[in-house]
């Protein structure tokens, strides 16, 4: 009887797992890439929000840091590039003035810069949703004036670009005594 109960429990668990798998939507290129974007957004936005307003213009000065971007400039830059890449993926002009790759210098407050960042991710999600198996390998003009690149190549470049700057922002946060949200105990 005990064996029968254990066997029945295993069969039931197997059936439940199979039902759960079949109820999930199958992966698509768009969903896979959007999940990557959500991942970097989930690290980047909280890091931007974690820096105190009075430290938003911080840039390291000790060592070889001449001419590096401030924390605020890092955030504005990533948001501007998000818009530029999103526009290239959609085949349109960016919906906002990006001031090139730097982001608008008129954005001075932490609140304005973080809003610009969050809005850029909303736009980027829209752009990623436009990708599919048929158009992912189509060439689109590079927003950086370097010929053409595939949509998929541009999308993967974007995720890497965000994580590159996230790493720099983590150093800026720690230099100011702020533990990045992703590194805090849960």
N, C-alpha and C positions, 0 to 999 in steps of 0.2 A: 504494500500500500504506500509506503514511504517513497519507494522508487517511482511509482506511478504519479504521485503528487509532485515530485521534483521534475519528472519528465514533462508533465503537463504545464508546470510553471515555466520551464524553458521554452516549450512550444508557444505558449502564450506571449512570452517576452519577444520571441522571434517574430511572431505575427504583428505585434504592436510596433516593433522597430521597422518592419517592412511597410506598414501602413503610414508611419510617420515619414519615411523616406519618400513614398509615392505622393504624399500630399504636399511636399515641398516643390516649389517651382524649379524646373531644371535650370542649370546655370546657363547664362548667355554671356557673350563677350561684354556687353554693356553692364550687366550686373557684376561681373567679376571686376571690371575696371572701376565701377562705382564703389564697390566695397574697398578697393585700394584707396580711393579718394577719401572715403569715410574714415578709414584708418588714420591717414595722415591728418585729416581735419580734426579728428578726435584727440590728437596730440598737440597740434599746432595752435588751435584756437584757445584751449585752456592755458597753454604756455603764454600766449600773448596777453590773456586776461590776468595772469598771475603777477606780471611785473607791476609794481606800484607806479602810479602816475608820475610821481616825482623822479622816477628812475627811467622813464620811457626814452629819454634822450641819452642814456648811458651808452658809451662805447669804451672798450678797454684802451688804456694808454701805456701801460707797462709792457715793454717788449716790442715786438714787431707788429704794431697795430696801426701804423700811420695810414690814415685815409679809409679805415674800415667804416662800414655803416653803423649807425646807432641802432639800438633796439627798435625804435619806432621806424627807422628807415628799412630795417629788415622786414618788418611786418608789411609796410606799404609796398615794398618791392615784391614780395610774394603775392600779395593781393593783385597788384598790377599785372604780374605775369599770369596769374590765374585767369584774369579777364582776357589777356592777349591770346592765350592758348585756347580758352573756351571759344573765343570769336573765330579763331582759325578752324577749330573743329566744326563749328556751325556754318562756316563760310560767310561770316558777316563782320561788320566793324564792331569793336567793343562797345557796349551800351553806355559806358562812362569814359570820361577822359582819364587815361592811365598815366599821362605825362611820361610816355615811354615806359621803360622798365622800372622807373623809380617810384611811381605813384605820385599823386598830386601833393605838392608841398603845402597846399592850402589846408591839408588835414593836419592839424596840430595837436588836438587833444587825444588822449587815450581812447575816449568813447568814440570819436569820429574815426580813428584809425581801425579800431576793432570792428566797428560797423562796416567799414569798407572791406575788411578781411572777410567777415561773415557773408556779406553780400556776394563777394567774389566766389566763395565756395558754392553758394546757391546757383550762381550762373554756371559754374564748372560742372555741377551735377546735371544741369540741363544739357550741357554739351556732351557729357559722357552718355547720357540717355539716347543721344542721337546716333551713337555708334552701333554697328551690327556686323555680322559676319560678312556681309556684302561690301560694306564701305570701309572697313577697318584698315584695309591695305591700300586704299586710294590715297594718292598723293595730294597734299594740300600745301599751299604756300606757307613757308615757315614765317611766323610772326616776327622773327629776328633777322629777316632778310638774308637767309642762308639757303636759298633755293627752295626745294620742296622736301616734304617728309610725310610719311604715312600718318594717318590719324592715330593708329595704335602707337606708333613711335612717339608721337607728340604727347599722347595721354600718359605713357609710361615715363617720359621725360619729366612731365609735370609732377608726378608723385615723387620721383627722385629729387627734383628741385626743392619741393617743400620739405622733405626730410633733411636735405642738406642744410637748409636755413634753420630748420628746427634744432639741429645739432648745435649750430652757432648760438641760437637763442638760449639753449640750455646752459651754455657756458656763461652767458651774460646774466641769466637768472642766478646761477650759483655764485657768481662773483659779487652779487648784491644780496647774498644771504637768503635767497628764495629757492626753496626746493621745488623743482618742476612738478606739476600735478601728477604726471605719469610715474614719478619716482616716489611719491608719498605712500606710506603704508596704507593698506586698504582695510 
